[in-house]
């Protein structure tokens, strides 16, 4: 090593999970200037220590890359917390926040909650003018302006990727409003590593239990759902969805489409494939939820360079309702994780908080249960942890500088009370998050935790 390299911070004597593809494990990690200098055995890291180095003795604790929740409505979460949609206090009717002071407080509160869970990156999936008159007050243009302000003030506690929305969250959209919004989108930011406007969120349809997911077959009441974009009939609405996806692609914006019905997913994937064939660009468009993903469509996502983000925790709660509503052949509970997995799609796991709490430990445990017994439990756990770290970094176009604990990457870390390997996927919820580092700086320390997180 270079004798001039001295670490600002060293954590040693623990279980450091690099979460690279090779599943590298180490004892210690050295950090300088907010970046990872080295990982290795304690003896490998020793030369990085000098009188000015802050040395943390892990005493067997584990270190993971900072968690990246790739679908987390932080502004909404902060307005509702500690209630959640499926939790004791929810869902709540009406406005959660009424003015900029409350909106600001909500984003800051969410920042505290997620830092306390070891989360250092998230995607805020849908903020923009489509929601200016929205019922919650949590998703409109003022929230986007506040994100810019809080970023400039250095008050964001995590790296944020934001998707613009030009219709209502979980509601209808005028296609012309989406096209105008895409044309006029201002994605300039101060530092995209901290706050980035990634692209556009489009709501394709609803959800199967409500019989408003757009499906090839029929629900028990004879209906088949409809797309949320305007249009006189199914054909016109499908054409509008395709037009919106192509417009975003041509504008260089990443597109995330809320798509749960098999018919919606087929339209989205076909539109992306055509757009990419016409104008090749690595934009990593993705499907959000993908509940009724057709098996034959899964490989097409991979071919088109697409990803997906899914929520095993929600599937565990809603799959029986969905089964009742679809009335016919229904997906097994491990769907669509199994199909995406088998097709090699770079899919992520996420909370969709505040639908559920933003707790990656319970989400991974739920995904592990849905997938059933694993031939190699340790490999399964590694795979699922990567869906909250390395794979969402790919979704963020940031895999070269975050998502694993490899030298050169940013020092975003979560320190856990014990080794995930020791407790397994089902034991993850018993692990405490003890400290969270963002770019080498402590953004949460359980020893001086300022807020109740609603955890046991
Ligand atoms: Zn969502």
Boltz pocket constraint, residues with backbone or C-beta under 6 A from the ligand:
constraints:
  - pocket:
      binder: B
      contacts: [[A, 71], [A, 73], [A, 125], [A, 352]]
      max_distance: 6.0
